[in-house]
Amino acid sequence: MKILGIESSCDETGIAIYDTEQGLIADQLYSQIALHAQYGGVVPELASRDHVRKIVPLIEQACEEAGLSLDDLDGIAYTAGPGLIGALLVGACVGRSVAWALDKPAVEIHHMEGHLLAPLLEDDKPEFPFLSLLVSGGHTLLVDVQGLGDYQILGDTLDDAAGEAFDKTAKLLGLPYPGGRHIAELATQGDDQRFQFPRPMMNRPGLDFSFSGLKTFTRVTWENEVSLCQSDAEKQQLKADIAACFQLAVIDTLSKKCVRAIKQTTLKSLVIAGGVSANVSLRETLDKLGQKHRFKPYFPSPKYCTDNGAMIAFAGALRMQHEQGNEPAADDQGIRAFPRWNLEQLS
């Protein structure tokens, strides 16, 4: 079964083809980072227009890479939500239109389910059930994963997502967009013990997250300390120290909540996915904690941490395989997009 995957939820246009016998046979990605960098963040209307320009040529390139024609496809999978409504509608319209033209089935994929399943693309992959930390620019979730579509959210963010906090802190420090990797790079030059940043929500039971207060603490620290700097070198070192302390606080919070969830669920596998899962310090920390608390962490390859078509094609293939042995889900053949979509609503 060969499934075309389409990802267009935000500022990456991802197209991939997954073959259930051969694995991933085509993977094309176009990033809009350069387009949005001048604005310091994603401009939804510009994102939608760029998806319109890029999506069809990328489908053609993916078919060429795989040595296939559109007629060779067995189905279409596309991100239907959550995300930017205009960007989602581009992928939904193209995905449904291709399916109609080919008289092939199409399946709507939840963006976070794509991330959740991305580590299963690797050679060393977890088996169900497992715990998942989904951590990105828009989401920070701890999910009990019992099987495909069987998800229970154990913890969510009450305000900013971790990735969003990284980006906003980077903007505060005058770093380029997107800020996450620039914070991580700058943190390698800083002293993560210079300031004692708070660990939000760690002094109360439960698995929810909160990062807005940490972001505010960062701003106050910067404003109080920058006026004391007498040279550009001191100011740059201050930025590096704040970046290091901020990153340590986020990673400490995420990792300790993961350990708390592992103990609560007694699961032995932890999947970490989403854009922030590319953070090297987070990976190193969870590897160490895994050895200490006897669980195994699984990460996607860095190229599958950010938004991509491969995870959507793979999720679509799993869902279509599942429906082969079951009664197909009701499908009104409509073009739909869900800017908000609860992961627990999937079946």
N, C-alpha and C positions, 0 to 999 in steps of 0.2 A: 504494500500500500504506500503510495507516494502522496504526501500532503504538502501543499503550499501554505506557508505561514506568513501572515502580514501583521506587522507591528507598527502602529502609528499613533500611540497614545499621547506622546508629548513632543520631544524635539529630536527623535531619531526615527528614520524610516528604515525598518528592518524587513528583509525578505529572505526566506529560506525554504528549502525543500528537504523534508525528512522522509526517508525510505525505511519502513519497518523491518526490512531485511538487511539493508546496507548501512543504515544510520544516516547521519547528516551528509547530504550529497551536494548541497549548494547553500551558500551563506553570503548575503550581500547586506551592507549597512552603510547608510549615509547619515552623518551627524550634522546637526544644525548649530553646533557650538559657535562657530565663527559668526554666523548670522546674528545670534542673540547676545554674544559677548559685549557688543557695543552698548547694549541696553542694560547690562548687568543682570539679566534674567530672561526667561522665556516670554516672548510676546505671542499670545495665542493665535492672533490672526495671521501673523507672519509664518508661524509654524504650520498652520493649515495650508497656506498657499504653497509652501515649500514641499509639503507632502504631495500635493497635487502635481507638482513639477517632477518629482523624483520617483513616485511609486511605480508607474508603468515601465519606465526604463530599467528600474531595478528588477522587476519581475522578468523582463526579457533577458537581463544579464544572468539571473539565477537559472533560468531554463537553459541558457547557453552553457553555463558552468556545469550543470548536471547532464548535459547532452540530451535534453528532453524537449518535447513540444508541450504546449498546454494540454493537448488531447491526452497526453500520457499520464496526467495527474488523476488521482483517485478522489481528491477532495480538497477543500479550501478551509483554512482556519484563520481567523482574524481576531484581533483584540477588539472587544466590544466595550470594554470599560475596566476599571475606572480610568479617568484621564481627562484631557481637554476635549470638550464636546466637538468642536470643529475638527480637530485632528483625528478623533475617533471616527467621525462620520466619513472622512476621506477613505480610511481603510475599510470601513463597513460597506460603503458604496462600491468600491472596487472589488472587494472580496465577494459580495453577493452577485455583482454583475458578471464576474468571471464564472462563478458557479452556475448562474442561470444560462450563460452562453454555452457552457460545456455540458449542461444537464448533469452536474455533479453535486454531491452534498456539500453543504457548508456548515461550519460550527463556530459559534461565538465563544471566545476564550476570555476568561477573566485575567487581567494583566498580572495580578499578584499570584494567581495559580501558575502562570507561566514562569515567574521567578522561582516560586516554590519548587517546581519540578526541574528547573534548569540543572541542578547538580546530578540529576539522573542521566544527563547526557555524557557524563564522565565515565571512564573505565572503572574507577573505584567509586561506586555509587551506593547509597543507602537502600535498604529495603523498608517497606511499610511494616509497622508504624514508626514514625519518628517525630521529634520536636523540630519546629522550624522557627528561626528568627528571620523575619522579612524586614529588612532595614534599607530604606531608600530616601529619596528626596520628598516623597509624599506619604510614606507609610513607615511605621515602626510597630510590628506585630509579633507576638509570640503565639504560635499556632500548634495545636495538637493535631497531627496528621495521621489518621487511622487508615486511610486509603484514598484512592482517587475520588475527589469530591466530598470526602468525609472529613471536614475541617471544623475544629472548635477553637475559637479565638480565646486564648487565655489572658492575653495582655495587649493593650493598645495604648497609643499616645493620647494624652488628654489635650495636647496643644500642638506644638511644632513636632514634626518628624525629625529624626536624628540627622538625616541628610540635609533637611531644610535648615537646621541649626548650624551645620557646617557651612552652608552657603551664605547664610546671613552673617555669621562671624567673619568669614573671609571678606565679605563686602565692607564690614565695619573696619577691618584692618587694611583696606585698600588693595586687596588681592584680586586677581582676575577671576572671571566667571568661567566655568563652574568652580566653586570654591573648595570643594572637598579635598581634591588631590593637592591643591596649593597649600591648604592648612597642613596636610600630612607631610608634605615636603618641607615646609617651614618648621614644623615641629621637630624634625631631626636635628635642627640647629639650636633648639631651645632647652631650657632647664624646666622640666615638668614639676619641680618641687619649689619653684620660686613663689608661687601663689597657691593657696589652698582653695580650689574651686569646689563648690557643693556637688553632692551626688543626689540629684533630685529623686524623690519618692523611695529612697532606700531605707528610710527610718520608719516605714509603715508596711504592713503586710500587703500582699497582692503582687501582681505582675505588670501593672500599668506603668507607663513612662510619662515623663514631663520634661521638656527641654527649654521652654520659654524662659524660665527663671535662670537657667544656666547661661542663656544668651544675654540676659539682662546683666548678670554678674560680670560677664566678659566686657560688656560695654562700660560699666561703671569702673572696672579695673583699668581699662584702657584710658578713660578720661581722667582718672585720678593720677595715673602714673606718667602719662605722656608729657605732662607739663613739667615734670621733674627732669626730663631728658635734656642734656646739654649739647648733644651732637646727634648727627644722623645715625652714627654707628650705635649709639645708645638706644635710639628710637627703633632701629631695626632689630636689636637684640630684645627689646621689650616685646615687639611683635612676635618674635620667635618663641619667647618664653610663654606668652599668653597662648599662642597656638598650641604649644606642647601641653600646657596645663589644661586647656579646654579639651583637647583630644583625649588626654588621659581620663578626664572626668566622664566623657561620653562613653569611652570604651569600658571603663570600670563599671559604669551603670549598666550598660548592655550585658556585659559578661556575667556580672553577679546576678542579674535577673535571669539569665539563661541557666545558671547553676541552680537557682531557686526553683525554676520550672522543671529542670531535670529531676530534682529531688521530689517534687510534687507529683510528677507523672510517672516516675520510675522508668522512663524511656532511656535507651542507651545510645541513641543516635541523634545528633543535632545538625540540622541543615541550616546553613547561613547563606542567604541570598539577597539580591538587590544591590544597588549601586555602592552602598557603604561596605558591603562584604568584600570589596576589593582592597580595603584598607589593610595594609601589611601588619600594623600593630594590633588590630583587632584579631587577625588570623593567628598571630603569634600568641596572644593572650589566651584565646580559646583553645589552642593546641595544648598549652601548658595546663589549663584548667581541666581539659579532657583527660589528661594523664593523671591528674590529682584526684578527680572525682569519678573516673572510670566511665567516661562516655566518649564517643568518637565524633568529632566535628567533620562535616563535609562542606566543601566550598565549590562553587562553579569556577571554571577557568575565568581569569580576569575579563576576557572579552564577552563572557556571558553574564557578568555581574550587572552591567548596564543594560538598558533596553535593547532587544535584538529579536530578529525574526525566528532564530533557531528554537528558542524556548516556546514560541507560539506554535510553530510547526510540530514540535514534539508533543506539546500538550494536546494539540488537535489530533495527532495520530493515536495517542492513548485513548482519547475520548471516542474516536471512531471505532477503534478496536473493541472498546468496551461495549459499544452499541451493537456490534455484530452479533454478540451472544445474548443481547437483551432487547426488549421492546424499545424501538427508537423514541427519543424524547420528542414531544410535540414541537413542530416547527412551522410557524406561519409564513415562512419565507420572506418576512419583512426585513427592512433595513433599520436596525436599532443600534443605539449607543447609550451607554450608561455612565455619565460622569461620576456618579457615586454608585457603588455596587458592593454589598456586603459579601465577603468571602464565604460566610456560613450559609448563604442562600443557594450555593451550588449544590448539585445532587450528583 
